[in-house]
């Protein structure tokens, strides 16, 4: 199994409503992306976030599923939405569990 941790940073113009919609769309990847076993996503409330406002953990069956995720059409649609609402930066950590 592969744990994929993602932190997302948005522009100051991005609204809470847009971020909540982003979380919803990210969670909907479960069941729509092959090899994605589980996803947890939410709005950050920590003051130590360095500006990252959405965090998620995604569990994949294996490294191949993670590689396929990068080019998955559903994932691409989510990324397009993120860009539309002001996505500025991403921090990712991947490790085997």
MODANOR-V383196 format. One record per backbone hydrogen bond with DSSP energy under -0.5 kcal/mol. NH is the residue of the N-H (numbers start at 1). CO is the residue of the C=O. E is the energy in kcal/mol with one decimal. If there is no record, write none. Layout:
BEGIN
nh: [NH;NH]
co: [CO;CO]
e: [E;E]
END
This chain:
BEGIN
nh: [2;3;4;4;5;5;6;7;8;9;10;11;14;19;20;21;22;23;24;25;26;27;28;29;30;32;33;36;37;37;38;40;42;44;49;52;53;53;54;55;56;57;58;59;60;60;61;66;67;68;69;70;71;72;76;77;78;79;80;81;82;83;84;85;86;87;88;89;91;93;95;97]
co: [60;95;2;58;3;93;56;91;54;89;51;86;11;15;16;17;18;19;20;21;22;23;24;26;27;29;29;33;35;59;59;57;55;53;46;49;8;51;8;42;6;40;4;38;2;58;35;62;63;64;65;66;68;69;72;73;74;75;76;77;78;79;80;81;83;82;9;9;7;5;3;1]
e: [-2.3;-3.2;-0.5;-2.8;-0.6;-3.3;-2.7;-2.5;-2.8;-2.6;-0.5;-1.9;-1.3;-2.1;-2.7;-2.0;-2.1;-2.3;-2.2;-2.6;-2.4;-2.6;-1.7;-1.6;-1.4;-2.3;-1.3;-1.7;-0.8;-2.8;-1.4;-2.6;-2.1;-2.8;-0.7;-1.8;-2.0;-0.5;-1.6;-2.3;-2.2;-2.3;-2.6;-3.0;-2.8;-0.5;-2.3;-1.6;-2.3;-2.4;-1.9;-1.1;-1.2;-1.1;-2.2;-2.0;-1.8;-2.5;-2.2;-1.9;-2.4;-2.2;-2.1;-1.6;-1.3;-2.0;-3.3;-1.4;-2.2;-2.1;-2.1;-2.4]
END
